[in-house]
Amino acid sequence: VLKIGPYTPSYQSMMENANVLARYASICQQNGIVPIIEPEVLPDGEHDIDVAQAVTEQVLAFQYKALADHHVYLEGTLLKPNMVTAGFSCSKKYTPADIANATVTALSRTVPPAVVGVTFLSGGQSEEDASANLSAINAYAGRKPWALTFSYGRALQASVLKAWQGKDENVKAAQGELVKRAKANGLAALGQYKGDLAGTAGGASLFVAGHAY
């Protein structure tokens, strides 16, 4: 993962990150596995959406150069990037339409159309924000030669875990929350989510500062 700061991500960090992911993708394909390539730019910081877009474009450019260098078959890959959002501490708030414009523009400038699909990570967004932004991205009028869908962790689990609370008697309610999130994001992947399937953790921020894997 890469973080935006006054002097980061550095040239060296972007190059090394891209090469490690490209080598991983090459090894996957040599063993008959489809690699999910995840060059994540973290949302920590005060930067605005323009800075986030510029850095995301640069990171993705490094990534696809490295994939070419490692002779990775792009048609047999998936990309799992961040959406282009402002830093979590940015004072200016952006709409889903702003995020869709910045995200699709960044992808169109860097991701070859040979790539089959883009499966966004949620990156600490609330469940509702992640769904609304994905829907706006798919509804965006620009060229989108890839399938644009979701590969969320926290934004699929938060309401489920809140409903479940580790208790057997809550399993059915938790399953209902999971179905609701799956349906919401399924609609979002078609650009059709209307914000009418909020979960129990709906608008709660899932951001974790300095998140480490």
Disulfide bonds with the S-S distance in Angstrom:
none
